[in-house]
Amino acid sequence: MEFELPDAVLWDMDGTLVDTEKLWEIALGELAEHLGGRLSREARAKIVGTNSLQTMRLLFADLGRELTDESYAEANGWLEARMHELFSGDIPWRPGAVDALQMVRETGLPTALVTSTVRPLAERALDHIGRRWFDVTVAGDEVDGKNKPHPRPYLRAAELLGVEPGRCVAIEDSPVGSSAAAAAGCGVIVVPNDVPVEPGPSLLVLETLAGLRPDDLSAAFRLAQDGRQARSA
């Protein structure tokens, strides 16, 4: 069967390629204890995939504490320092991630890493993942404060690659990241990890990256195109 590939593939990092959400959970739990409380499961689920400011808003609200500029700076600095320590060790891959990266590279399509994680931590993770998989990388502190779920990270990645966002497929794991990619106009493949993602007409939901094929990229690309055509009809 003939199928049309997208012009580029845009990869999320945490929870999609590597299982670093487990490391974030450790650090966030420790931060909550540092602040004199305990992070609830409900708040943790809402935090997955969010930017640093939204993370702190959710964390402080969960602990019943006021978030000020000063407390944000202190808590965010504490969290980043702890994540630097955790990222220095082994970072577990998500199932099938390496083979999926290899498959996409073999298609010859340009690729980007699009992560909410700030550049210093992203570089730590890239030491493990490898930079050869990506033509460009976009970190969470490089999008003018408009991090996921805002579409800006994906728009920026497409801009750096010189392609139209609507001609891209993004691969994500969370509701926040999926919303950002869809808002940018990308086709979206979702491989849920720590939190469920509600199925939608524009999302291709897979159980795992293991066995990812070019026709999966094509299917996600086609779903996005069909959605745009339906909305314009």
C-alpha positions as a printed Julia matrix, in Angstrom:
233×3 Matrix{Float64}:
   0.0    0.0    0.0
   1.27   3.44  -0.9
   1.48   6.01   1.88
   2.7    9.57   2.3
   5.33  10.33   4.91
   5.49  13.62   6.78
   8.29  16.08   6.09
   9.8   15.74   9.59
   9.45  13.87  12.88
   9.51  15.74  16.2
  10.34  13.74  19.33
   9.36  14.5   22.91
  11.96  13.32  25.43
  10.77  12.71  29.02
   8.44   9.74  29.16
   8.59   9.18  25.4
  12.19   8.24  24.59
  13.52   7.84  28.13
  11.71   6.98  31.34
  12.88  10.1   33.13
   9.4   10.85  34.44
  10.25   8.35  37.19
  13.27  10.49  38.07
  11.13  13.63  38.08
   8.74  11.86  40.43
  11.59  11.14  42.85
  12.83  14.74  42.77
   9.35  16.26  43.04
   8.51  14.04  46.0
  11.73  15.06  47.72
  11.05  18.72  46.98
   7.61  18.43  48.52
   9.2   16.97  51.65
  11.82  19.74  51.6
   8.93  22.21  51.62
   7.28  20.41  54.53
   4.58  18.45  52.73
   3.8   15.49  50.53
   2.93  15.54  46.82
  -0.41  13.9   46.07
  -0.86  11.42  43.22
  -3.45  13.71  41.66
  -1.08  16.68  41.55
   1.75  14.52  40.25
  -0.43  13.34  37.34
  -1.28  16.95  36.45
   2.41  17.93  36.51
   3.51  15.37  33.89
   4.69  17.19  30.77
   4.22  20.71  32.13
   6.7   23.57  32.17
   8.6   24.65  35.27
   6.27  27.49  36.26
   3.14  25.37  35.95
   4.89  22.56  37.84
   5.55  24.88  40.76
   2.04  26.31  40.66
   0.57  22.82  40.9
   3.06  21.68  43.54
   2.59  24.71  45.8
  -1.2   24.58  45.43
  -1.13  20.91  46.37
   0.89  21.72  49.48
  -1.34  24.66  50.37
   1.5   27.12  50.09
   1.75  30.48  48.36
   3.99  30.65  45.32
   5.94  33.9   45.21
   8.77  34.95  42.92
  11.21  34.18  45.72
   9.76  30.77  46.6
   9.56  29.85  42.91
  13.23  30.67  42.35
  14.32  28.72  45.44
  12.18  25.66  44.74
  12.96  25.55  41.02
  16.69  25.87  41.72
  16.46  23.05  44.25
  14.6   20.84  41.77
  17.04  21.48  38.91
  20.02  20.73  41.15
  18.47  17.43  42.25
  17.62  16.5   38.66
  21.23  17.16  37.63
  22.23  14.54  40.2
  19.62  12.05  39.02
  20.43  12.61  35.33
  24.07  11.8   36.06
  23.2    8.14  36.58
  21.64   5.61  34.25
  18.63   6.88  32.36
  16.3    4.05  31.33
  15.05   3.91  27.76
  11.37   3.5   27.0
  10.6    0.15  25.32
  11.36   0.21  21.62
  12.75   3.75  21.68
  16.17   3.02  20.2
  14.75   0.96  17.34
  12.14   3.65  16.7
  14.82   6.33  16.51
  16.8    4.15  14.12
  13.76   3.49  11.94
  13.0    7.19  11.6
  16.63   7.96  10.79
  16.55   5.33   8.05
  13.6    7.08   6.41
  15.89  10.07   5.83
  13.37  12.45   7.41
  14.75  15.41   9.38
  14.15  15.16  13.11
  13.98  17.36  16.19
  13.97  16.81  19.93
  11.31  19.01  21.54
  11.44  18.9   25.33
  10.02  20.94  28.2
  13.23  20.23  30.1
  15.64  23.17  30.34
  18.79  23.1   28.22
  21.33  22.14  30.93
  19.28  19.1   31.95
  18.44  18.26  28.34
  22.16  18.17  27.56
  22.67  15.73  30.43
  19.99  13.48  28.97
  21.41  13.83  25.46
  24.71  12.48  26.76
  22.78   9.24  27.27
  20.36   9.35  24.34
  22.89  10.52  21.76
  22.76  13.63  19.6
  23.06  11.77  16.3
  19.32  11.09  16.22
  18.35  14.76  15.93
  19.04  17.52  13.44
  17.92  20.19  15.93
  16.9   20.3   19.58
  14.53  22.68  21.36
  14.63  22.95  25.15
  12.04  24.33  27.54
  13.94  27.52  28.33
  14.33  28.47  24.66
  10.73  29.28  23.71
  10.19  32.76  25.21
   8.35  31.39  28.21
   5.76  29.66  25.98
   6.43  26.05  26.87
   4.09  23.08  26.45
   1.06  22.99  26.35
   1.63  26.11  24.23
   2.41  25.12  20.62
   5.5   27.33  20.49
   8.07  24.52  21.11
   6.77  22.55  18.13
   6.43  25.64  15.96
  10.04  26.51  16.8
  11.28  23.02  15.92
   9.54  23.13  12.53
  10.97  26.59  11.94
  14.51  25.39  12.68
  14.04  22.43  10.32
  12.61  24.65   7.59
   9.34  22.71   7.3
   5.67  23.52   7.83
   4.33  22.38  11.24
   1.35  20.83   9.5
   3.73  18.61   7.54
   5.28  17.18  10.73
   4.47  14.27  13.01
   5.2   14.62  16.73
   5.67  11.66  19.06
   4.51  12.28  22.62
   3.45  10.53  25.83
   1.37  13.02  27.81
  -1.86  15.02  27.45
   0.1   18.27  27.82
   2.62  17.43  25.11
  -0.01  16.0   22.78
  -2.06  19.18  23.12
   0.97  21.31  22.29
   1.8   19.29  19.18
  -1.8   19.2   17.97
  -2.17  22.95  18.53
   0.9   23.47  16.35
  -0.86  21.55  13.58
   1.29  18.43  13.75
   0.1   14.9   13.36
   0.51  13.22  16.76
   1.5    9.71  17.77
   0.87   9.16  21.47
   2.49   6.39  23.51
   1.04   6.93  27.01
   3.42   6.36  29.9
   2.71   7.64  33.42
  -0.71   9.17  32.75
  -3.49   8.17  30.35
  -4.19  10.2   27.23
  -7.78  10.51  26.06
  -8.19   9.22  22.51
  -9.09  11.84  19.94
  -9.79  11.95  16.21
  -6.44  13.61  15.52
  -4.32  11.31  17.72
  -2.82   7.96  16.81
  -2.49   6.14  20.14
  -0.02   3.25  20.34
   0.79   1.02  23.31
   4.53   1.09  22.7
   7.26   2.41  20.41
   8.32  -1.18  19.81
   7.58  -2.03  16.21
   7.0    1.58  15.13
   6.86   1.61  11.34
   6.87   4.23   8.56
   3.19   3.59   7.93
   2.47   4.65  11.53
   4.05   8.0   10.71
   1.94   8.13   7.57
  -1.25   7.28   9.48
  -0.68  10.07  12.03
   0.12  12.52   9.24
  -3.07  11.55   7.41
  -5.18  11.95  10.56
  -3.96  15.53  10.95
  -4.65  16.32   7.3
  -8.12  14.8    7.48
  -8.84  16.84  10.61
  -7.86  20.1    8.92
  -9.99  19.28   5.9
 -12.98  18.47   8.13
 -12.62  21.75  10.04
 -12.4   23.79   6.84
 -15.38  22.08   5.21
